[in-house]
C-alpha cells in the first residue's frame, strides 16, 4: 500500500515538472529565436553585399577590357561599364 502511494505521488510530481519545463522552454524560445533570426538576416545581408561587390568587380573588368581593346575610348568604356 505504501508503494502505491509513493508511485502516485511521484506521478503527480512528474506532471508538475513537465508543466514547469514547458514554461521554461517557452522562455528559452523567446530569448533564442530573435538571436537566431537576427543571425540569419545578417548572413543574408552579407551574401547580398558580396554579390554586389562581385558584380561591380566584373563590370569594372569589362570596362577596363573595353578600354584596352578600343585604345582608351571613354565612350566605349562607359558603355561597357553600364552593361
N, C-alpha and C positions, 0 to 999 in steps of 0.2 A: 504494500500500500504506500509506503514512504517513497519507493522508487517511482511509482506512477505520479505522485505529487511533484517530485523533482523534474520529471520529464515534461510535465505540462508547464511547470514554472520556467524551465529553460526555453520551451517553445514560445511562450509569451515574451521572454526576454529577446529571443531571436527576431521575432516580428517587430518589436520596438527598435532594435538595432537596424533592421533593414529600412525602416521608415526614416531613421536618422541618417543612414547612409545615402538614401535617395535625396534628401535635402542637401547633404554635403556635396554630392556630385553635381547638383544643380548650381550651387555656388561656384564650384570649380569650373563648370562650363561657362558661367557668366564672366569669370575672370579670364579664362584662357581663350575663349572664342574671339574676342576683339583683337587680341595679340596675334593669333594665327591669321585672322582675316587681314590685319594690317600687313603682316609679312607677305602674304600672297599678293596684295596690291602693290607693295614695294617691289617685289620681284617682277611683276608685270610692267611697272613703270621703267625699271632698268632695262628690260628687254626692248621696250619701245624706244628708249633713248639710244641703245646700241644699234638698233635697226636704222634710226635716223642718221646716226653717225656713219654707218656703213654706206648708206645711200648717198650722203654728201661726199664721202671719200671717193666713191665710184664716179659721181658727177664731176668732181674735180679732176680725176684721172682722165675722163673723156675729154674735158675741156683742154687739158694740157696736151693730150694726144692730137686733138684737132688743131691746136696752135702749132705743134711741131710739124705736122703734115702740111699745113697751109702756109707756113712761113710767118707765123705770128700774126695772122689776120684776126684782129679783135672781134670782128663781126661773127666769123665762123666759130671762134672760141665761145662767144656769148651764146650763140645758137646751140652749140653742143652742151653747154652747161645747163641750159633751160630744158633740154630733153630729159 
